[in-house]
Amino acid sequence: MKCPFCDVEMLRGYLYCDVAIWSTQKDKSFLSPNKLPNSKEKYALRLKLPMKSQNCVESDCCPKCKRIIIDSLGYESNME
């Protein structure tokens, strides 16, 4: 895949994380790993705390501009 920012060929790989939520709001109290977004919050990607292994999300990384693109299809979301 070509980077949409600089047109360089991106590298396919994995982003490893414990808990991840992409949200439309910034929450200063984001301290609990099991925190759920509030009912007014829209979120496109939510990974829960792993039980036996790390969470990883397939992604593409640009070696030039260092941007990472994640396809959040298939993960918990409430975006319409």
VMD Tcl script that draws the C-alpha trace (Angstrom):
set ca {
  {0.00 0.00 0.00}
  {1.22 3.51 -0.78}
  {1.31 6.10 2.02}
  {-1.49 8.62 1.44}
  {0.73 11.38 2.90}
  {4.03 10.95 1.03}
  {3.36 8.20 -1.58}
  {6.12 5.87 -0.30}
  {5.44 2.11 -0.13}
  {4.32 1.24 3.41}
  {5.52 -1.71 5.46}
  {2.94 -4.25 6.69}
  {3.23 -5.15 10.36}
  {1.56 -5.20 13.75}
  {0.90 -2.63 16.44}
  {1.15 -4.27 19.88}
  {-0.77 -2.80 22.81}
  {-2.60 -3.78 25.97}
  {-5.65 -1.51 25.91}
  {-6.45 0.81 23.04}
  {-9.44 3.03 22.33}
  {-9.62 5.52 19.46}
  {-12.18 8.07 20.58}
  {-13.65 11.42 19.57}
  {-13.12 12.72 23.11}
  {-10.09 13.27 25.31}
  {-10.65 11.79 28.75}
  {-8.33 13.01 31.49}
  {-9.38 10.15 33.78}
  {-8.25 7.40 31.43}
  {-6.52 5.40 34.14}
  {-8.46 2.14 34.28}
  {-7.58 -0.53 31.68}
  {-11.22 -1.64 31.63}
  {-12.63 1.85 31.10}
  {-15.54 1.97 28.69}
  {-16.33 5.07 26.63}
  {-19.30 7.01 28.00}
  {-22.65 6.84 26.19}
  {-22.10 10.12 24.29}
  {-18.64 9.17 23.07}
  {-18.05 7.78 19.57}
  {-15.24 5.28 19.21}
  {-13.88 3.52 16.13}
  {-11.51 1.03 17.73}
  {-11.54 -0.60 21.15}
  {-9.18 -3.36 22.22}
  {-9.77 -4.97 25.58}
  {-7.13 -6.02 28.09}
  {-5.70 -9.31 26.86}
  {-6.22 -12.39 29.04}
  {-3.32 -14.61 27.97}
  {-1.50 -12.75 25.21}
  {-0.90 -9.26 23.92}
  {-3.34 -7.52 21.62}
  {-1.98 -6.75 18.21}
  {-3.58 -4.96 15.29}
  {-2.45 -5.42 11.71}
  {-1.30 -2.08 10.35}
  {0.84 -0.34 7.74}
  {3.75 1.94 8.69}
  {5.45 4.46 6.42}
  {9.24 4.23 6.68}
  {9.58 7.84 5.48}
  {7.00 9.91 7.41}
  {6.45 7.37 10.24}
  {2.65 7.43 10.02}
  {0.75 4.26 10.91}
  {-2.55 3.29 9.30}
  {-4.85 0.86 11.11}
  {-7.85 -0.85 9.56}
  {-10.33 -0.92 12.46}
  {-12.88 -3.08 10.63}
  {-13.66 -6.12 12.73}
  {-12.98 -4.46 16.10}
  {-15.51 -3.18 18.63}
  {-16.91 0.16 17.43}
  {-20.00 2.35 17.68}
  {-19.28 4.55 14.67}
  {-22.02 4.70 12.07}
}
mol new
graphics top color blue
foreach p $ca { graphics top sphere $p radius 0.5 }
foreach p [lrange $ca 0 end-1] q [lrange $ca 1 end] { graphics top cylinder $p $q radius 0.2 }
display resetview
